[in-house]
Amino acid sequence: MRVVGPSADNAAESFNVSFKRETLKGRNGWSTEREARLDAFLRLTRYNTRRRHSRLGQRSPMAYENTFQTTPTTLARAA
């Protein structure tokens, strides 16, 4: 039996598969190593052009939701 690995392994494998599929799509090869590296660089930097929560004003989902919190979250004491 295999030892259970961290979930990051699955994410890395998924990324590698999609990276190879998109980079090698319809290609037999590159004429130079420089061209291959440039193509890989362009594909990798495409993923990091926008932050995940840019629609929320660069805030985390929790911070964004807290800006709309107008009522207290605790109940008043009963008399």
N, C-alpha and C positions, 0 to 999 in steps of 0.2 A: 504494500500500500504506500501511496505517496503521503508525504507530510503536507499538511495544509499550509499554504503560503499566504502572505499578506495580500490584501485586496489591491495594493498598488501594483503588484505583478500583473494583474488582469488589465489594469489601466494602461500600463506600459506596453503590454502585448497588443492591446487594441490600437494604441497610438501607432506602434510600429507597423502593424498590418495596414492601417489606413494610409500612413505615410508612404509605404512602398507602393500601394495600389495607385495612389494619386501621382506619385513621382514617376513611376514606370509606365503609366497609362499610354499605350500605343508607342512605346519607345523600345528600340533594340539596344541602345547604348548612347554614349556621349563621345564626341570626337576627342575631347581632352579632359583631364582630371579637373582643371579649373572650371570648365563648363558644368561638370557634374556637381561640383561643390556649390557653384553659384545657383544652380537649379534647386539643390537641396536647401540652401539658405533662403531663397525666395519662398519656397513652400513652408518652411518652418516659421518664418517671420509673419506669414499671413495669419497664423493662428493667434498671434499676440497683439493684434492691432487695436482691439477693443477690450475694455475691461468687462468682466462678466456682468457687473451691476451698473453699467454706464447709464442705463435708463433711470436708475434710482439716484442719480446725481453722485455717482462714485461712492455711495454708502452701502453698507451691508443691508440685507433685507430687514434685520431686526432694528437697526438704526432708522431706516426709512419708515417702518411701521410705527415706531415710537414718536415720530413727529406728528402723527395724527391722533395720538392718545390724549384726549382732552378730559376724560373723566378719571377720577382716582380708581385704582384697582382694588382698594380695600374698602370694606364696608364700615360705616360709622358705628360706633358703639351704641348698643341699645340702652335706654334709660332704666 
